[in-house]
């Protein structure tokens, strides 16, 4: 069998090995030199495009070996920093700290062996321009809707207890930012995924944002995703990161519904150029006024092609005006709304779409329909009841018809 497959043209062999799982791909490469050569591209694409590490000595040595390989180092495009199960990030290195008078505590990158190794490695990985840092507590989906102050306090206390032998996930962000600046790296994508956790701004070395080289390094950022608990005392770093991301095309901000309107206003005031250039925007876990949401969206009007609003609550106003405003976005081709709410005091009432439950097809669209997302089904008097909590529509030609129908289908604003 190995001999007959090896006689096939390279492009046919490539199509075959693309269908193999990781173990089978490695087995095929062991059969003969010819198949090893023909499957090399798929092997590199499968195992080296995105590398995962924990900033410990073992994972850094592996990455260092790849960075020294002429055959593989150019294929590393993305690096993901995670906390390993049962361990901590950076375990195995000594991470000296600098403690400031303002209660900051960050890694002394100048005297840290781990940082020096990482800097050398990334200097050799010239095509690695996408980075993801996420907490082990993460899971798919949105953040919990609410967070009491004691929960944030407990999370911050946990990171303070790590000492010099481990890194908190917030430390990893600070280390990465330091390496990016001092090694003159360009970053295309940054994903900070702290679901059910909080980024501690006191560990980020925010003075890095003020260095002359930071705007140059950050101007190439195309995709920024931040998923974290946010508090009024712990959000300045987001504003600073956004302010310098002048080339941003895709922005995702998923918070915890405790974000006060003034914080959202800060992002509008300090990052107008960033917002105006966006092609894709996803907002989640935000509580703000109708006027503020409108102001944000209107700044994106010129270039916006995709919009996702999930778990967004208005403290005043109605969603109908916002949805109708989207009809003036000429390039808009993808819209997803899910868990749109209205606040009455501390209570949030989530919108429903009874019209879409009856008929998701958009009138006059030649058969195009909304893709619906439902609340968990309930049974009342032996009848299974499902309520629509969200809908998405794709297609620029019929977008205005879809938005108009969405407004008509929506239940009464609370």
C-alpha positions as CSV (number, residue, x, y, z in Angstrom):
1,X,0.0,0.0,0.0
2,X,2.8,2.4,0.9
3,X,4.4,1.9,-2.5
4,X,1.2,2.5,-4.5
5,X,0.4,5.7,-2.6
6,X,3.9,7.0,-2.9
7,X,3.5,6.7,-6.7
8,X,0.6,9.1,-6.7
9,X,1.1,12.8,-7.7
10,X,2.1,15.0,-4.8
11,X,-1.1,17.0,-4.9
12,X,-3.2,13.8,-4.6
13,X,-1.1,12.5,-1.7
14,X,-1.6,15.9,-0.1
15,X,-5.3,15.6,-0.4
16,X,-5.2,12.1,1.2
17,X,-3.0,13.0,4.2
18,X,-5.2,16.1,4.9
19,X,-8.0,13.6,6.0
20,X,-5.8,11.8,8.5
21,X,-5.8,12.2,12.2
22,X,-2.6,13.1,14.0
23,X,-1.5,9.6,14.8
24,X,-2.2,8.3,11.3
25,X,-0.3,11.2,9.7
26,X,2.8,10.3,11.8
27,X,2.4,6.6,10.9
28,X,2.3,7.4,7.1
29,X,5.4,9.5,7.4
30,X,7.3,6.5,8.9
31,X,6.5,4.2,5.9
32,X,9.0,5.5,3.4
33,X,11.1,8.6,2.5
34,X,8.9,9.5,-0.4
35,X,5.8,9.7,1.7
36,X,7.7,11.5,4.4
37,X,8.6,14.2,1.9
38,X,5.1,14.4,0.3
39,X,3.4,14.7,3.7
40,X,5.8,17.3,5.1
41,X,3.6,20.3,4.4
42,X,0.6,18.8,6.1
43,X,2.8,17.6,9.0
44,X,4.2,21.2,9.5
45,X,0.7,22.7,9.2
46,X,-0.8,20.3,11.7
47,X,1.9,20.4,14.4
48,X,3.7,23.7,14.0
49,X,1.4,26.4,12.8
50,X,0.1,27.0,16.4
51,X,2.2,26.0,19.4
52,X,1.0,25.8,22.9
53,X,3.2,26.4,25.9
54,X,3.2,27.1,29.6
55,X,6.4,29.2,29.9
56,X,8.0,26.5,31.9
57,X,11.5,25.1,31.1
58,X,10.3,22.0,29.3
59,X,7.9,23.8,27.0
60,X,10.4,26.6,26.3
61,X,13.1,24.1,25.4
62,X,10.7,22.5,22.9
63,X,9.9,25.8,21.4
64,X,13.6,26.7,21.3
65,X,14.4,23.6,19.4
66,X,11.7,24.5,16.8
67,X,13.1,28.0,16.5
68,X,16.5,26.6,15.7
69,X,15.2,24.3,13.0
70,X,15.5,25.7,9.4
71,X,12.7,23.2,8.4
72,X,10.1,24.1,10.9
73,X,10.6,27.6,12.4
74,X,9.1,29.6,9.5
75,X,5.8,27.6,9.9
76,X,5.1,28.7,13.4
77,X,2.4,31.4,13.1
78,X,0.7,31.5,16.5
79,X,1.7,30.9,20.2
80,X,-0.8,30.1,22.9
81,X,0.2,30.5,26.6
82,X,-1.9,28.4,28.9
83,X,-1.8,27.1,32.5
84,X,-1.1,23.4,32.4
85,X,-3.5,21.1,34.4
86,X,-2.3,20.7,37.9
87,X,0.5,23.2,37.6
88,X,1.0,26.9,37.2
89,X,2.3,29.0,34.3
90,X,6.1,29.3,34.4
91,X,6.6,26.6,37.0
92,X,10.3,25.6,37.1
93,X,11.8,29.1,36.6
94,X,12.5,31.7,39.1
95,X,10.6,34.9,38.3
96,X,12.0,37.9,40.2
97,X,9.5,40.6,40.9
98,X,9.6,44.4,41.2
99,X,7.2,45.9,43.7
100,X,6.2,49.5,43.3
101,X,5.0,52.0,45.8
102,X,1.6,52.1,44.1
103,X,1.0,48.4,45.0
104,X,2.1,47.2,41.5
105,X,4.0,43.9,41.3
106,X,5.4,42.8,38.0
107,X,8.2,40.5,36.7
108,X,11.7,41.9,36.6
109,X,12.2,40.9,32.9
110,X,15.8,42.1,32.8
111,X,16.9,39.5,35.3
112,X,14.5,36.7,34.4
113,X,16.0,33.7,32.6
114,X,12.6,32.6,31.3
115,X,12.0,36.0,29.7
116,X,15.4,36.0,28.1
117,X,14.9,32.6,26.6
118,X,11.4,33.6,25.3
119,X,12.9,36.7,23.7
120,X,15.6,34.7,21.9
121,X,13.0,32.2,20.7
122,X,10.6,34.7,19.3
123,X,13.4,36.6,17.6
124,X,14.0,33.4,15.6
125,X,10.3,32.7,14.9
126,X,9.9,35.6,12.5
127,X,6.4,34.5,11.3
128,X,4.9,34.1,14.7
129,X,2.7,37.2,15.1
130,X,-0.4,35.9,16.8
131,X,-0.6,35.3,20.5
132,X,-3.2,33.9,22.9
133,X,-3.1,33.9,26.7
134,X,-5.9,32.2,28.6
135,X,-6.8,31.1,32.0
136,X,-7.5,27.4,32.8
137,X,-10.8,28.5,34.2
138,X,-12.0,29.4,30.6
139,X,-14.8,27.6,28.9
140,X,-16.6,28.3,25.7
141,X,-19.3,30.9,25.8
142,X,-19.9,34.3,27.5
143,X,-18.8,35.3,31.0
144,X,-21.1,34.9,33.9
145,X,-23.6,37.7,33.8
146,X,-22.9,39.1,37.2
147,X,-19.9,39.3,39.5
148,X,-19.8,40.4,43.1
149,X,-16.9,42.4,44.4
150,X,-15.8,39.6,46.7
151,X,-15.3,37.3,43.7
152,X,-12.9,39.8,42.1
153,X,-11.1,40.3,45.4
154,X,-10.6,36.5,45.8
155,X,-9.2,36.2,42.2
156,X,-6.7,39.0,42.8
157,X,-5.7,37.5,46.2
158,X,-5.0,34.1,44.5
159,X,-2.5,35.7,42.1
160,X,-0.8,37.6,44.9
161,X,0.0,34.2,46.6
162,X,1.9,32.8,43.7
163,X,5.3,34.2,44.8
164,X,8.5,34.1,42.6
165,X,8.2,30.6,41.3
166,X,5.1,30.8,39.2
167,X,3.4,33.3,37.0
168,X,-0.2,34.5,37.2
169,X,-1.9,34.6,33.8
170,X,-1.8,38.4,34.1
171,X,2.0,38.2,34.6
172,X,2.2,36.3,31.3
173,X,0.5,39.2,29.5
174,X,3.1,41.6,31.0
175,X,6.0,39.3,30.0
176,X,4.7,39.0,26.4
177,X,4.2,42.8,26.1
178,X,7.7,43.4,27.3
179,X,9.2,40.8,24.9
180,X,7.2,42.3,22.0
181,X,8.6,45.8,22.6
182,X,12.2,44.9,23.4
183,X,12.5,42.4,20.7
184,X,10.9,44.7,18.1
185,X,8.2,42.1,17.2
186,X,5.1,42.9,15.2
187,X,1.9,41.5,16.5
188,X,-1.1,40.8,14.2
189,X,-3.4,39.2,16.7
190,X,-3.8,39.2,20.5
191,X,-6.4,37.1,22.3
192,X,-6.7,37.5,26.1
193,X,-9.2,34.9,27.3
194,X,-9.8,35.2,31.0
195,X,-13.3,33.8,31.2
196,X,-14.5,33.7,34.9
197,X,-11.3,35.4,35.9
198,X,-9.8,38.9,36.0
199,X,-6.8,40.5,34.4
200,X,-4.8,42.2,37.2
201,X,-3.7,45.5,35.7
202,X,-1.1,45.9,38.5
203,X,0.9,43.1,36.9
204,X,1.0,44.4,33.3
205,X,3.8,47.0,33.6
206,X,1.5,49.6,32.0
207,X,4.5,51.9,31.7
208,X,5.4,49.8,28.7
209,X,2.5,51.5,26.8
210,X,4.3,54.8,27.2
211,X,7.5,53.7,25.6
212,X,8.3,55.3,22.2
213,X,8.5,51.9,20.5
214,X,5.1,50.6,21.7
215,X,3.0,52.5,19.2
216,X,5.1,51.2,16.3
217,X,4.8,47.6,17.4
218,X,1.1,47.8,18.1
219,X,0.1,49.6,14.9
220,X,0.2,46.3,13.0
221,X,-2.4,44.7,15.3
222,X,-5.3,43.5,13.2
223,X,-7.3,41.4,15.7
224,X,-7.8,42.0,19.4
225,X,-10.0,39.9,21.6
226,X,-10.4,40.6,25.3
227,X,-12.6,38.4,27.5
228,X,-12.3,39.3,31.2
229,X,-14.0,40.6,34.2
230,X,-13.7,44.3,34.3
231,X,-14.1,46.7,37.2
232,X,-13.9,50.6,37.3
233,X,-10.6,50.3,39.0
234,X,-9.1,47.7,36.6
235,X,-9.8,48.8,33.0
236,X,-7.2,51.4,32.1
237,X,-4.9,48.9,30.4
238,X,-7.7,48.0,27.9
239,X,-8.0,51.7,27.0
240,X,-4.2,52.0,26.5
241,X,-4.0,48.9,24.3
242,X,-6.9,50.1,22.2
243,X,-5.5,53.6,21.8
244,X,-2.4,52.4,20.0
245,X,-4.1,49.7,17.8
246,X,-4.6,52.1,14.9
247,X,-4.7,49.3,12.3
248,X,-7.3,47.2,14.1
249,X,-9.8,45.5,11.8
250,X,-11.5,43.0,14.2
251,X,-12.4,43.8,17.9
252,X,-14.0,41.5,20.4
253,X,-14.7,42.7,23.9
254,X,-16.6,40.3,26.3
255,X,-17.1,41.6,29.8
256,X,-19.3,40.8,32.8
257,X,-22.3,43.2,32.7
258,X,-20.8,45.1,35.5
259,X,-19.1,47.5,33.1
260,X,-20.4,50.9,34.0
261,X,-21.4,53.3,31.1
262,X,-18.5,55.6,31.8
263,X,-16.0,52.9,31.0
264,X,-17.6,52.3,27.6
265,X,-17.5,56.1,27.1
266,X,-13.8,56.1,27.8
267,X,-13.1,53.7,25.0
268,X,-15.1,55.9,22.6
269,X,-13.3,59.0,23.7
270,X,-9.7,57.6,23.7
271,X,-9.9,55.3,20.7
272,X,-11.9,57.0,17.9
273,X,-9.5,56.2,15.1
274,X,-9.4,52.5,16.1
275,X,-13.2,52.2,16.2
276,X,-13.7,53.9,12.8
277,X,-11.5,51.4,11.0
278,X,-13.2,48.3,12.3
279,X,-14.5,45.7,9.9
280,X,-15.7,43.2,12.5
281,X,-17.1,44.1,16.0
282,X,-18.3,41.8,18.8
283,X,-19.6,43.2,22.1
284,X,-20.7,41.1,25.0
285,X,-21.4,41.5,28.7
286,X,-21.9,45.3,28.4
287,X,-24.4,47.5,30.1
288,X,-24.8,50.9,28.6
289,X,-27.3,53.5,27.4
290,X,-29.0,53.5,24.0
291,X,-27.2,56.7,23.0
292,X,-23.8,55.3,23.9
293,X,-24.3,52.1,21.9
294,X,-25.5,54.2,19.0
295,X,-22.5,56.4,19.2
296,X,-20.2,53.4,19.2
297,X,-21.9,51.8,16.2
298,X,-22.1,55.0,14.2
299,X,-18.3,55.4,14.4
300,X,-18.0,52.0,12.8
301,X,-20.5,52.8,10.0
302,X,-18.0,53.3,7.1
303,X,-16.2,50.0,7.2
304,X,-18.2,47.6,9.4
305,X,-19.1,44.3,7.8
306,X,-19.9,42.0,10.7
307,X,-21.6,42.8,14.0
308,X,-22.3,40.6,17.0
309,X,-24.1,41.8,20.1
310,X,-24.4,39.2,22.9
311,X,-25.5,39.8,26.5
312,X,-25.8,43.5,26.0
313,X,-28.2,45.4,28.2
314,X,-29.6,48.9,27.8
315,X,-30.0,51.0,30.9
316,X,-32.4,53.3,28.9
317,X,-33.9,53.4,25.5
318,X,-35.0,50.6,23.2
319,X,-33.3,48.2,20.8
320,X,-35.6,49.0,17.9
321,X,-33.8,52.3,17.2
322,X,-30.4,50.7,17.3
323,X,-31.4,47.9,14.9
324,X,-33.0,50.3,12.5
325,X,-29.8,52.4,12.6
326,X,-27.9,49.4,11.2
327,X,-29.9,49.7,8.0
328,X,-27.6,52.7,7.1
329,X,-24.5,50.5,7.2
330,X,-23.9,49.9,3.5
331,X,-21.2,47.2,3.9
332,X,-22.9,45.2,6.7
333,X,-23.3,41.6,5.7
334,X,-23.3,39.6,9.0
335,X,-25.4,40.4,12.0
336,X,-25.8,38.3,15.2
337,X,-27.9,39.4,18.2
338,X,-28.2,37.2,21.3
339,X,-29.5,38.1,24.8
340,X,-30.4,41.7,24.1
341,X,-31.7,43.1,27.4
342,X,-33.2,46.1,29.0
343,X,-32.5,47.1,32.6
344,X,-35.1,48.1,35.2
345,X,-33.0,49.0,38.3
346,X,-30.7,46.0,39.0
347,X,-33.0,43.6,37.1
348,X,-32.5,42.8,33.4
349,X,-35.3,41.7,31.1
350,X,-34.1,39.8,28.1
351,X,-35.7,40.3,24.7
352,X,-37.6,37.6,22.9
353,X,-38.4,37.3,19.2
354,X,-41.9,35.7,19.0
355,X,-42.2,36.6,15.3
356,X,-39.1,34.6,14.4
357,X,-40.4,31.6,16.3
358,X,-43.4,31.5,13.9
359,X,-41.5,32.2,10.7
360,X,-37.7,32.8,10.5
361,X,-37.8,33.5,6.8
362,X,-37.2,37.1,5.8
363,X,-40.1,38.4,3.6
364,X,-39.0,39.4,0.1
365,X,-35.6,37.8,0.4
366,X,-36.1,34.9,-2.0
367,X,-36.1,32.4,0.8
368,X,-33.3,33.6,3.1
369,X,-33.9,32.9,6.8
370,X,-32.5,33.8,10.1
371,X,-30.5,31.2,12.0
372,X,-32.1,31.0,15.4
373,X,-30.7,30.3,18.9
374,X,-33.1,29.2,21.6
375,X,-33.4,29.3,25.3
376,X,-33.4,25.8,26.9
377,X,-36.7,24.2,26.2
378,X,-39.4,24.1,28.9
379,X,-42.5,22.0,29.3
380,X,-45.8,23.5,30.2
381,X,-48.8,21.2,30.5
382,X,-47.0,18.5,28.5
383,X,-46.2,21.0,25.8
384,X,-42.5,21.7,25.0
385,X,-42.0,25.4,24.7
386,X,-38.9,27.0,23.1
387,X,-38.2,30.8,23.0
388,X,-35.8,32.5,20.7
389,X,-33.0,34.3,22.5
390,X,-30.9,35.2,19.5
391,X,-30.7,35.3,15.7
392,X,-28.1,35.7,13.0
393,X,-28.4,36.7,9.4
394,X,-25.8,36.7,6.6
395,X,-26.1,38.5,3.3
396,X,-25.6,42.1,2.3
397,X,-28.2,42.2,-0.4
398,X,-31.1,41.5,1.9
399,X,-29.7,42.9,5.1
400,X,-32.1,45.8,5.4
401,X,-35.1,43.6,4.9
402,X,-33.7,41.2,7.6
403,X,-33.1,44.1,10.1
404,X,-36.6,45.5,9.5
405,X,-38.1,42.0,10.0
406,X,-36.0,41.5,13.1
407,X,-37.5,44.7,14.6
408,X,-41.0,43.7,13.7
409,X,-40.5,40.2,15.2
410,X,-39.1,41.4,18.5
411,X,-41.2,41.5,21.6
412,X,-42.0,44.7,23.4
413,X,-39.0,46.4,25.0
414,X,-38.9,46.3,28.7
